[in-house]
Amino acid sequence: MRTISTETNHVDTLIITVGTRQVGWLCQDGVTRSFGADGNSSYPTHVNELYQELGIERGTYQENDKISPWSARDLGKRYYEYCVEWLGGNFSQVELLLDEEIIETGIKQGLKHIILWGTDQPETVSWSFRRLDTIWLAQLMAGKIKSIFPDIRVDVHVPTINANDSNAIRKELELLVLQEALDYFSPSGDKEFVLWIQNKGCVPTVASSVEICAAALVRQCKVFNASPNEPPEFFTKLENNLITANHSQSFKLIPMGEYFWSLERLRIISAWERGDFFEAQLWLKIHQILHPVLYKLTGFLARYSNWESDSDFFRKLGEWLGSNDVSSLVYSEQIKRWKTQLHKMQSDNITQLWESTIIVELCLYRENYTTAFIQFTQLLERLLYLQSQSQNWVVKGLILNKNNDPSLAELMQGWCKYNNFNQDSKWSKLLYEVRQKRNKIIHQGEFITSRKICSIWANNGFPVTFPETPEIIKNLMMNVLMEISTPPNCDQLLMRSLYQWGLNHLKDAI
């Protein structure tokens, strides 16, 4: 799983699942002791020592024939009451062993709200498990955070749920997280809600449920797992043989959307190959942090497939070509060629039209033959119009319409006259039938199939290869356009090059 820089992302809300390992206490002897170190797994006996710090003898709880010593639930409550009643609300001795760096970084990046999820299991759960509940450790953390950052909103969420009941936890989380996202959502705003979760150190069922719930939100908002890096050693023995707990000094920020990249990459490739860039952009949205070049390129291709090629489009495309993101992925020679092609595309109408042929081709590959046919006739009409202008067909009497706004029929007739094709020539018949079919589609709402397209050419003496594949139809259409206007080298067409580069990069992006 790839990580990103922790210094470049805005954040709105941080959810921390509280475990016993996350909270410590700075004792009078200068040693930080952990509420989760109870002499097990080679850990020091910090829990016993924390009871001694308060001058309290650690007790036990008997449940049937099972005896369990007091632990985090009891100890946390005693220290919380100690901070409130004896220290006057002073939580300065509380230590955030795992989360301090995450919180400080989040605050610098606009963090507004912290939710601390603690456990408070119902009485139906055995005391041997309930004694480890973190309800009061969460309150200690909240007090500490508020004392350092008084302007931030801190809420403690402790639902009465069995810590192993994954369904109940997930339902509670969905309500909590969804409401949090809705509170920040603004239909008119241009900022996306950003959520960080920290689920390390708590009960495994809670941790996994938080992760699943957060992952389910990746299409509604940006979600990151802020995972603290554990210190080289949890505990250090001091010169006086006392053992102190250590803090995490850094953390990884992992986009939750990356969990789905392997599967969704195949969907993006499929949409890209079909020319459905709006679908590709939808799938790429949650991956835009790690794949910003692909995401923005998809946006340009989506706009272009909608025939958008105005000054704003060219300006933004030029800015993208000059961006650091592009230069970090593409060789400088290729970028230079793209910039040259962009200038040519902007300055030459014929080049612009030939650039647009990729829109027709991709529509054919989606087998959307009616739309592709209309797009083909649109390109055909525009090429004929540019020919009429450059070769002065009106002045030469090839077009009788003096208003400089000839119809498609007049343009086709003018082209045939210019090339000395009489009405019985195959070119005259082909163009006539193309126009007739276009008119029926537009005026009468007809549709056209691949076979009907091929029959237009076949019925007028043009060789047609069967079966009627999109590639065959593309060649028939392109041959007509090339007869009217000499195309530039396809290798010199910008949008084709960008399309192919993006597809190749997608296939290589594992």
Sequence and secondary structure as in RCSB ss.txt:
>XXXX:A:sequence
MRTISTETNHVDTLIITVGTRQVGWLCQDGVTRSFGADGNSSYPTHVNELYQELGIERGTYQENDKISPWSARDL
GKRYYEYCVEWLGGNFSQVELLLDEEIIETGIKQGLKHIILWGTDQPETVSWSFRRLDTIWLAQLMAGKIKSIFP
DIRVDVHVPTINANDSNAIRKELELLVLQEALDYFSPSGDKEFVLWIQNKGCVPTVASSVEICAAALVRQCKVFN
ASPNEPPEFFTKLENNLITANHSQSFKLIPMGEYFWSLERLRIISAWERGDFFEAQLWLKIHQILHPVLYKLTGF
LARYSNWESDSDFFRKLGEWLGSNDVSSLVYSEQIKRWKTQLHKMQSDNITQLWESTIIVELCLYRENYTTAFIQ
FTQLLERLLYLQSQSQNWVVKGLILNKNNDPSLAELMQGWCKYNNFNQDSKWSKLLYEVRQKRNKIIHQGEFITS
RKICSIWANNGFPVTFPETPEIIKNLMMNVLMEISTPPNCDQLLMRSLYQWGLNHLKDAI
>XXXX:A:secstr
   B TTS   SEEEEE  GGGEEEE TTS EEETT SS TT   HHHHHHHHTT    EEEETTEEEE  HHHH
HHHHHHIIIIISSS  TTEEETTTHHHHHHHHHTT  EEEEE     TTS HHHHTT  HHHHHHHHHHHHHH T
TSEEEEE     TT HHHHHHHHHHHHHHHHHHH  TT     EEEEE TTS HHHHHHHHHHHHHTTTTSEEEE
EEEE  S SEEE TTS EEE    EEEEEEGGGGGHHHHHHHHHHHHHHT HHHHHHHHGGGTTT HHHHHHHHH
HHHHHTT  SHHHHHHHHHHHTSHHHHTTS HHHHHHHHHHHHHHHH HHHHHHHTHHHHHHHHHTT HHHHHHH
HHHHHHHHHHHHHHHTTTTTTTS   TTS   HHHHHHHHHHHTT  TTSHHHHHHHHHHHHHHHHHHH     H
HHHHHHHHTTT    SS  HHHHHHHHHHHHHHHS    GGG HHHHHHHHHHHHHHH  
